[in-house]
Amino acid sequence: MLSAMLSACLVLATRSAAGGADADPPLATPRIGEHALHILTPEWIELTLVTTKETKASPADAWNFVEEGRVRLPTAGQIEVLVDGSNVPVSAVGFRRRVLYAPLKERDLRIGNSLFLRLSKPPGTRQQIEVRNPDGRLWSDRIRFAARMTDDRWSPVIHVSHIGYLPGRAKKGMVGYYLGSAGELELPETADREFALEDVITRKEVFRGKLEPRPDRGFPFTAYQHVLEADFTEFNAPGFYRLKVPGLGASRAFEVGDGVAGILARTYALGLYHQRCGAANEFPFTRFTHGPCHLTPAEIPSLSARFENVNHVLELETSDAKENARHKAPAMKDVRSCLFPFAQRGPVDVRGGHHDAGDYSKYTANSATLIHLLVFAADNFPGAGDLDNLGIPESGDGKSDILQEAKWEADFLAKMQDADGGFYFLVYPRERRYENDVLPDEGDPQVVFPKTTAATAAAVAALAQCASSPRFREQFPEAAALYLEKAKRGWAFLERALAKHGKDGAYQKITHYGNDFIHDDELAWAACEMFLATGDEFCAKAVSDWLKPADPASRKWGWWRLFEAYGHAARSYAFAARSGRVDGSRLQPDLLEQCEAEIVAAARDQLQRARDCAYGTSFPIETKRTRTAGWYFGTDAAFDLAVACQLEYPPMNDPRPAMLDALLSNLNFETGCNPVNVSYLTGVGWKRQHEVVHQYAQNDRRVLPPSGIPLGSIHDGFHWMEQYGEELGALTFPADDDPGAPYPFYDRWGDSYNLKQEFVISNQGRGLAVSAWLMAETGLKTQRWRSAAAVISGVPVVAQRNRPLKLELSADGMDLSTAEIVWEARDAQPAFGRTFTLTPFRPGVHWVEAEALLPDGRRVFSATNVVVR
């Protein structure tokens, strides 16, 4: 009975996602000419039309109401609105335009246009609305805008987390919409402004509450002042529901259940698996497969012509070194300028680790940060280190999956040590900056970049942290011992470097990684971890001298607390005794108090930022004031909040419930509870981005990128691209840079290659750490799971052109009736569905893939080929 109910629920949820004329087509790239009528409120309706431009110089092919700064919106007289056949006058017109889709590699521009009409008389329930243009200038007879005013119509105005909400935790949806030149949607201020939850199976109301104002604070212009919050935290019954608002319609279906945490944790774990280097990505763990990559040892560069690109990159990246008055050493304009020459002469085995961003390079600083985040979470987030069921290849072996991923990275990091104890800065392509036209198993020959004190200190800290982690030592004793020896050699290298050149004189910049405080923060972190691993008194004194958490100089821009390695050091010191790494009597009370206070202050900052945001994400007011944004990930704030939640507080003044509320609102924003209804975590959600800054995704055969990749969720707009120049930004209306009423920031989404959305593995690490903690709080903590194979059935020996094939996915011993299944195939757009209809129109081999996401976050994958004649 329960299975049947859940199956029926999924069908309804899928229908809600697919929708009718009111809903965005799920997963598919928007088609030119695609159009819809959305009834936003009884007063406002929206007409949407997807258009294009053939070239940079040509005008938009339709609805070109804004050109070269001149605005010519249609008049009310050009538009005819019929309600059940009777004319209803239009009292106001608004317009907005933004690029919906613009891929990197070839020009394929899709422009989203929305025309907003305010009706002088609201339609009644079940009445049909149709919009015409009598003179035929706005659209042709082939386009029909019509919709019915129903209580359960899908509403783009209502925003919920696509993956759902946890029982016993905060649950909030948002109501709000941007009407372009007509401003922000404003609902009437009535005493009975209510919302309701509806069970999608029974269609019965199960909860009712009041909508409360949630205005945004901090932007130097008016934005998000009429957003409303629907708080249904009190409701905890597991199931699938829709959020309904009288007059507005309903959200898409979402789940209340423990599986929400499993979806997050297992998706972030899958994303890190996809970033692994030196090994294959393969079935049954993923469908985004490739062979073992970058197995050839990296070369040691010299001044020879073979390494011309390496020296050119060094010259470019270090050209601004002397702008920092503390940069006393010579700029590293080539490998000969390095203070610390290469000691090893032959190639270096640097297999392993994770590609540290959308490209295939591996930076030591990012490697060290990932290790810190995962080991810290395993030691200090209750239950997170116990999970052995996240679906990675090592799952089910009796060891922590989080620590397995940390060890995968640490094994690589240990290889980055030169013979003199220093650590190389990064692994990089020999001939060019990015391997942007190949899959990883066809990657370029690589080199290591010279050693720096910042990279060495970061590596020392991360390896020493592994070595002193009780859980890591217990599960991987041999690796822990090796890491400690390498950390000691690295520390000795740093001591020699500082003794010879002085603290400032020993530092050399290569890129921005490790350059925020020159190497001061990495040295403080290294001293901290070496003290915790060895008890060395010199290291203890160095920590005291170098780590000043209360000093604003240790914060980026004077306000960003716990930034980079200073934050790593403060966390490790504050939790050293709690995690059993050192006896509490060995810690300096004043420094311990300062570290704890900075952790709490950072969390309170993130809490206040979430409260100041209409949609609950911790976007800093300090950034809002500058009217810029980029590389923003709500999971980074969630991690700060999660860390502070592990401290103890007075019972009558415990901020943890509020912090946990803010943590969840950050995750909700990332998973779709935002004004554009987009999921900023690939592999989950109803509305997914196709174009991402990820070299594998840009070169494989699929439309969708690999699952588990976080995307920057707030940025300041489009940027120059070769296929479009500045065209994407120029098309936006209202303009992003309008001085008085710009296009609001949380709405600045477009499915396009945008470097300000690019992640690094530390963003994945924070997401995995937080979601693993949440998962460990549920019954999924002890669920057994090792990835299983699935099979696509319905494939004939030979298929005929233009004849549909009905395909289905199954997995032995698993019930997929409640799974969300994504299908991809050659010459087809991705689609949700229990089954998939493939209609091949040309002969040859057609590949088909399926990816099933179960309600608890487990996934199964399959791929097959269809031979077509």
N, C-alpha and C positions, 0 to 999 in steps of 0.2 A: 504493500500500500504506500509506504513512504517513498519507495523508489518511483512508483508511478506518479506520485504527487510532484516529486522533484523533477521528473522528466517533463511533466506538463508545465511546470514552472519554467523550465529552461526554454521550452518552445515559446512560451509567452514572452520571456525575456528576449529571446532572439528576434521574435516578431517586433518587439518594441525597438530593438536596435536597428532592425532593417527598416521599420516604419513604412509609411506610404508616401504620399506626396509631401507630407510634412517633415520627413526625416532626411538627414544626410545619408546618402548611400554608404553603407558601412564598408570600410577597407578600400573600396575602389577609388582610383584617381578620378576627380571630378571631370566630367565630359564637357567639352565646349558646347554650349547651347542648353545645358542642363538648367532647369528652372523649377521654382516652387513658390507657393504662397504659404507663409506662416502666419497664423493668427496669434499675435503676441499677447494681446489683451483684447477685451471687447472694443477698445478705442483705437488700438494701433495694429496695423497689419504690415507684413514685410514681403516684398517681392524680391526673389533672388534670381540672378541670371549669371551664368558663367560665360565669359567672353575671352577674346584673345587679341593679340597684335602680331601681325605676320613678321614685322621687322622692328628694329629699334626706332626707325624713323617713321613708321606708319602709325596712324591713329588706331585706337581700339575699334573693333569691328561693330560694336553696338554699345549703347548707353554711355557714350563718350560725353558725359555731362560736365566734365572738368578737363580742361586742356590748357597748358601753359599758364596755370594760375587763374584762369577765367572759369567761373562757375555758371552754368546755364541749366538749372534744374527744370524738369517738366512742371508746367503749371497744373493746378487742380483741374482746369478745364480740358487738359489733354488726356485726362484719365477718367474712366467711367467705372464706378463701383456699383455692382448689383447685389442686393441681398434678397434672395428668393425672387429674383427678377425685378425688384424695385430699386430705383436709383437712390443711392445714398451719397450726398455731397462729401467731398474731401476738404477738410479744413486746414490741413498742413501737409507739407512734403519734406522729407529728409532723405539724405543719400550718404552712403559710405562705399568706399572701394579699397580693396587690398588684394594683392596677388595671393591666390590660393595655392598655386603649384608652379615651380620653376626649377627643373632639375639642372644639375651642374653640367653634365657631359654633352647634352644636346639641347638646342632651343625647343622648348615645348611649354609655352606660356599659357596659364589658365588664370583668368582674373575674376575674382569674386566681387559682384556688385549687389548691393542691397538698396532698394527703393522703399522708403517707409511712408505709409499713408495714414493720416489720422482721420478717422471717420466722425462725421458730425452726429451720427446716431449709431449706438452699439447694436450689433446683431443679437438675436436671441438664440437660445440653445437649439441645436440641430438645424439652424438656418444655413443655407449655402451662400458662400461669398464668391463672387467672380469679378475679376478686374479686366477691363478691356481698354484699348486705346482706339478711339473712334477713327482717327486719321491714319492709323497703321504705321506711324512713324517710329514708335517706341519698340514694337515687336510685331512679328508677322502673324498671320492667321494660324500658322503651325504651332505656335506657342499659346498655351492656355493656362491662365492663372486662376485656380479655383480650389477651394477647401471648404470643409464643413465645420461649423462651430460646435464641437463636441467637448464634453467635460474631460474625456480621457485622451485627447489628442496630445502627441508629443510636443513639448515646449522647449525651444532652445533657451528660454529665459530661466529655466529651473536647472540648477547645477548640483550634481551629486558625485561622489566618488564612484568611478566605474566598477571598481572591484568590491565596494561595499564597506561595511562597518563591523567592528568587533563588539560582541555582547559585553556589557559591563563597562564600556568605554564611551567617550564622547562621540556623538553622532550629529553632524550638522550638514545641512544643505544650504545653498545660497540662491537668492532670486535677484536677478539684475540683468540689464542688457544695454548695449551701446547702440544708439540710433544715428550715429554719424553726425551730420550737420544739424539734426534735430535734437542733439544732446543726449542725455541719459534718460532711459525709461523711468518714469515716475509713477508709482502706483498710488491711488488715492489714500490719504491718511484717514482711515476709518477705524473705529474701535474694534471691529470684528475682522481685522485682517488676519486670516487664519490659514493654516495648512493642514493636510491630513496625510496619513500613510495608508495605502491600500494594498492588501494582500493580492498579488497578481494571479493567484490560483482561484481564490474564492470571490475576488472582486469586492470584498468587504472592507470597510474602514476599520483599522485596528488601533489608530492613535490620532489624536487631534491636538494641535498646539497653535500658539500665536506667533506670527512673524514679527521679528524685532529688528529695528534699524541697526545697521552695521556700517556706518560711514568710514571711508578711508581717511587717513591723516598723513600729511607730510609732503604731498606733491605741491609744487609752487603754482599749480593751476587747478581748476575744479575738475575732479574726477571721482567716480564711484561714491557719490554722496547719497545715493538712493538704493543701495544694495540692502536687501533684507535677509535675515538669518532664520532658518527653520531648525530649531534645536529639538531633536527627538532622542536625546540621551537616555531618557527614562525608559524607552522602549527597548527590550532586549530579546524578544522571542526570535529564535532562528527562523529564517525563511527568506523569501524573495518579495520585494515590495517596490512600490512606486510612490514618489512624493508628489502630491497633488495640491494645487492652489486654485481656489475658485476663480473662474474667469480666465486663468492662464493655461490650464491643461495639466499635464503630468510629465514627470521625468521619465527616463528610461528605467528599466528594472535594475535593482541592485540587491545584493545579499546582505543579510545580517547573520554573521556566523564566524566561528573560529577560523574557517578556511581562508579568510581575508589575510591573516598574518602569514599563512602558508604560501599564498600566492605571491606576496611581496618577497618573503625570504628566499623562496625557491627560484623566483625570477631573477633576483639580484645575483644569486649563486650561479645561475645559468649564464648570466652576462659575464661574470668573471671567468667562467669556463671558456666562453667564447673568446676571451682575450688571451688565453694561454698561448705561449710561444714554445717552440721546440718539440711540440707533440701534435698529433692529429686531433681535430674535432671530428667526432664520428658518431654514427648510430650505435646504441639506442639513446645516446645522451642529447642529441640534437639532430636537426635536419640541415643545419647550416654547416656543412662539412668541408673540411679541407685536409690535405695530407700533412705530415710533419713539416714544420716550417723552420727556416733559418738554422739549419743544422751545421752549416759550414763554419768553422772557427772564424772569429773576427780578426781582422788584420790590425797591426800596430802602424799608425800612419807616420809618414816622414815628410820631408820637403820634396820628395821626388814628384815628377809629373803625374804619377799614378794617383796621388792623393791631392791633386789640385783642388778638387771640390771641397775637401775637408778643410784645407787651409783658407779657402775663400769664405766658407761659412764661419770659421773662427774670426776672420777679419771683420766680417759684417756684424756678428753678434757681439763683439767686444769693442766696437768702435766708440761706444758711449761710456766706456768704463771710467774714464777720467772725469766724467761729470760728477762722480761721487768723490767728495774730498777725502774720504777715508780709503779710497782705492790707491794705495801707495805703490803696489807692485806694477811692473810694466804690463800694458795691455797684452792679452794673449792673441796677437794678430796672426800667429801660426804656431805649429807645434814646437818650433824651436824656442818660442818665447815663453814656454811654460816654465814656471819655477821648479817643477818637479819632473824631470825627464822620465821617459818610459824606462823601466828597469828590465821588463821582459822584452825579449827580442822576437820571439816567434808568435804565431797566431794564438788567440785566446779563445778557449771554449766558453761561450756565453749562452749556451742553450738554456731554455727554461724561462721562468718568470712570466710576466704578462705584458703584451703590447700595452703601453701605458696610456694610450689615448686612442683617437680615431686613426692614427697612423701606426706603423709597425716598430717604431723606435722604443727604446727602454731607458728611461732616465733614472739614475740612481736615487735622486731625491724622491721621486714619486714611488719608486720601489720601496724605499724605507718607510714612507708614510703609510702605504698599504699594509705593510707588516705590522706597524705600530697599531693601526686601527683594529685589525683583526685579532691580534694577540691581546690587546687591551680589552676588547669585547669578550673574548673567551675567558679572560681572568676575572672580569668585573661585572658583566651583565648577567644576572642570574639565569642559568640554564642555557645561555647562548652557546657556550662551549661544549654542551652535552649533545647538541644536535648532530646526528649521524645519518640524516635522511633527507638531505637537501637535493639529491639527484645528481651529484657529481660522480665521476668514476670511482672515487674512493668511498662513497656512501656505503654503509653497512659493514665496514671493516672494524668497527669497535672504537674508532678514533674520531675526534672532533672534525667535522667537515670544515669549520671555519679555520681551525689550525692546519688542516691539510692544505687549504688554499694559501695560508700564510707561509707554510713550509715550501710550497711550490715556488713562491716568490723568493724566500730566503735562500734556497739552494742556488738560485740564479745569482742573487746578490753576493753570495760568498765567492762566486767565480769572478766577480768584478775586481778582485783585489790584485794589485800588482805585486811583484816580488819584494818591493821595499815596504809593503804594508799599506800604501795609499790605495784609494779606490778610484777607478775610472769614472768620468762624469756621465757618460751614456754610451749606448750602442746605437749606431746610426748608419744609414746607407753610405756606401763609399762614393758613388758617382753623382748623387743628386740628393735633394732635401727630403723628398717623399716618394715612396713606392706607390704612386697613385694610380697606376694602370695595371696592377697585377694582384692576384690573390696571394696570401702569405706564403703558401708552399712554392710559389714561383718568385719569391722575393729576391732582392738584390744581394750582392756581396756586401758585407758590413765591416765597419771599423769601430774601434773604441776611441772615444775622445780622451784627451789628457786628464790627469788627476787634478783635483782641487781639494782644498781643505773643507769646503762646504760639503761636497759629495762624500768625502772620506768620513767626516763627522757624522753625517746622516746614516751611512752604512754601519759605522761602529755602534751607533745608538740602537738601530733596529736589530742587529745581530745580538747585541748584549741583552736587549729586552727579551728576545726569544730564550736566550741562555738562562735568564733568571726567572722566567715564568714557570711556576710550579707545574702547571698543567702541561706546558710544552715539554719541560724536562722529563716529566713522567711518560709522555707518549712517544717522544723522540729523543731519547737520551744521547745517542751518538751524534745526532745533528746538533743538539744543544752544546755538547762539548766542543765540537768543531767550530761552531759559531763563536763561542767564547774565545777560543784561541785566535781566531781571525780578528775579533773585536780588540783584543789586547794588542795585536800587531798594528792594527789601524790606529789605536790610541798612541802607541809609541811613535808612529809616523807623525801624528799631530804634535806631540810634544817636541819632536826634533824640528818640525817646521816652524812652530811658534818661537822656539829658542833661537833659531837662526835668523828669522825674518821679522820677528815681532808679531803681535796679534794682527794688526792691520796690514802689515807688510806681507804676511803669508797668504792673503786672500787674493784670488784672481777670478774675475767674472768670466763666465762663458755665455750663458743665457740668463733669462729672468729667474729660472729655477735656482733657489738658494741664494738669491740676491737681495731680498727685501731688507734684511738687516746685515748685509754682507754675510759672513759666516757665524755671526754671534749667536744666533738662535740654535744652529746645528751644534756648535761647540757646547752650549749649555745643555742641550739634550744629550749629547754624547757623554758629558761628564756625569749627568744624572744617571743614565743607564749603566755606565761603568761602575759608579758607586753602588748601585743596587745589585749589580752582578758580582762585584768583587769585595765590596766594603772598603776599598782603598781610601785612605784619609785625604790624599791629595785630590782625588776626584771629588770627595765630599766638600773640600774647601773651594774647588773650582765651581761646583754647583752653587754654593753660597755666593761666590763672587759674580757669577755670570747670569744666574736666573733671578730676575727681579719682577715677579708677576704683577706687582702693584704699580710699576713704573709705566706711565703712558708710552714711553719710548719703546716698550716691548710689544706695543699694539700697532698693527698696520694702520697708517694714517692717523694714529693717535686714538682710534676708537674701536677698531676690530680686535676684540680680545681673543686669546688662545690661537693666534694666527701661526700656522705652520709649526716649525719645530719648537718654538716657545710653548705652544699649546701642548705638544707631545710631552715635553719635559714636565710641565705643570701637572698634567694628568697622571703621568707615571709616578711622580713624587707624592701627589695627594693620595693615591691609591696603593702605594707600595706596601704598607703594612696590612691594609685591608685584604689585599690579594695574596698575602703570605710571601712576598718577595724579600722582605727584610723585617727585622724586629723593629717595632715602633720606637723603641728607645734610641735607635741609631739616627732617627730623623731630627732635624732642627725644628723645634716647635714654631718659631716665628715664620720660617719658610713654609712649613706645612700649612700654617694658618693662611698665609698669603696665597698659596696655590689653591686651597679650598675656596677661599673668598673669591678668587678670580674665576673659578669654575662656576660658582653660584652667580656671580655678576654677569658672566657671559650668557648663562641660561636666562637670567632675568631680562637681559637685552633682547634675546630671541623671543621671549614671552611677550614683551612689550611691543616688539615689531609685529608679531602675529596679531596682537590686539589692534594695532594701528592699521592693519591691512583689512580691507573689506572682505577679502576671500581667505584670510587666515594664514597666509604664508609670511615668513619673517623677512620680507624685503626691507632693507634698512632705510630709515628716514634719511640718513646721511647720504645715501645714494639717490633717493627720490629728489632731494634738493638739487642735485647736479643735472637732473634730466638725462641721465645715462644709465645703462644697464648692460649686463652681459655675464656669461658664465655663472649664472645664478641657479643653484640647486637647493630646493627646500630640504632635502635630506641632510645637508650640511648643518643647518640649524637644528634639525631633529636630533642629530647626534649630540650636539652640545646640550640639548635638553635632556637626552637620555643619560648622559654622564652625570649631570647634576642630580638626576632622580636617584642615583645610587648613594648619595650622601644622606646623613641623618639630620633631622630638623626638629625643633621643638614641636610637640603635639599641637599646640594652639596656634602655631604660626608655620604650618607646613606648606610650602609652595608647590609640592610635587603634583597634587591633582591638577592645578592650573598649568604646570609645565607639561604634564602628559597630554592635556587637552591641546596645547599649542603644538606639541610634537605631532599629534594625529592630524591637526588641521594643516600642517605642512605636508604630510604624506597625502592627505586628501587632495590638496591643490595639485600635486604631482600626478595623481591618478585620475584627474578629470574634473574635480570640483573647482573649476575656474571658468571665467566668462566665455571662453571659446570652446569649452567642452572637449578638450584634447588631453589625451594621456601622454605625459612626458616620460614614460617608461616604456620602451619598446616591448612588444609581446603581450601587453595587457591593454584593455580598454576598447571602447566602441569606435572611437575616432583616433586613428593612428597616423603618425607622420611617416612618410616614405623616404624622403630625402634627408639623410643625416651625414654628419661629418665622420665618416668611417670607411676606411679603404676597402675592407672586405665587402661592405654593403654596396659600394660604388662599382664593384667589379664582379659580383656574382650574378646569377641568372634570375634572381628573384626581385619582386617589387618591394616586398617588405624587408626591413633590416633585421639582423639577428636579434632575438629576444634578450631582454635584460640590459639594454643600453640606456642609461639615463640621458635625458636631453635637457639642456638649459631651458628653464621655463619662463624666464623674463629677460628680454633683451631690448635694445633700443631701436631695432628695425633692420631693414635690409641693407646690404653692403654691396660694393662693386663685385660683379661676376663677369667673366669673359663673355659669356653668351648674351648678356643683357646690359653690361655697363652699369650705369646708375638708374636704369629704367625701372627697376622694381620699386625703389623708394619714390621715384617721381610719380608713379601711378597711384600712390596712396592718397586717399582723401577721407577725412581731413588730414592734412600733412602731419607727419611725425614731428616736424620742427616748427609747427605753427606756434607763435609765441604765446597766444592766449588760450587756445582750445585745441591742443594737439590730439592726435589719435592716442587714446589712453594706453598705458604701458602693458597692462595685463592682457589687452586685446591684440597686441602686436604679434600675431602668429601668422606664419605662412609656411607651407610645406616646401621649403627651399633649403639649399645648402648654406648654412649660416655658421661661421666659425665661432660666434659668440654662444652657440649652443653646444659646443664640443665639450665632452666630459674628459676627465682623467680617471685613472683607476682609484684614486682616493675618493672620488665621488661615489663610485661603486662600493668601495669598502665601507663608507659611512652608511650607505643604504642597506647593505647586508648586515652590518652590525646591529643597527636599530631594529630591522625587521626580524632578525634572528631572536633578539630579546623578546619581541612581541609574540613570536611563534612559540617560544619556550614557555610562555605563560599560558598556553592553551594545551588541550589534549593531544595536539599533533606532535608534541615533544617526543613522545615515545612511539609514534607511528613508524612501522617498518617500511622502508622504501629503498629499492634499488631499481634504477631505470629499466623498463621492460620494452620489448619490441612490439610494434604494431604492424598491421597488415592492411593494405588497400585492396579491397575486393571489387569484382565487377569488371576486371580488365580482360578483354578478349585476346585471343592469340594474335589476331589482326583486326584492326578497326577500319571502318570505311569513312571517307571524308564526308563531312556535313551530316553525319548521323550521330545523335546524342548518345553519350554513355553515362550511365548512372553509377557513380562510384561510392563506396562506403568504407569507413575505417573501423577496425576492430582490434582488440588486444586480448590475448589469452588471459582469462582469470580477472578481467577488469570490465566493469560496467561503464561504458562511455555515454550512456543515455543522458547523464547530467553534465557532460563535458562541453566546453566551448571549442569547436573545431574550426580551424582556419585551413583553407585549401589554397594552394597556388599551383599554377600549371603554365606551360608554354603557351603563349598567345592568349592568355586569359588574365583577367584582373583577379586579385585575391578576394576571397569570399568566406563568410561564415556559413556553416550548415552542417546538419547531421549527415547529409549526403551532398555530393557534388556532381553537377552535370557538366561534362566536358563535350564540346562539339568541335572537333578538330576540322579545320577548313583546308589544310594543306597536307600533303604526304610527308612521311618521315617519322622520326622518333619524337614523341611528345612526352616530356617529363611531367610528373604529377607528384605533389607533396602534400602531406597533411600533418598538422600539429594540433594535438588535443590538450587543452588545459582543463584539468579537473577542478571542482570547487575547492579542493584543499591545496591547490598549487602544483600538484604532480603533473607531469607532462609525458606524453608518448608521441613518437614521431614515426612517420613512414614515408617512403618514396618509391616510385615505380616508373616504368616507361611504358608507353602505349605506342605500338607500331601501327602507323596509319598508311593505307594505300589509297 
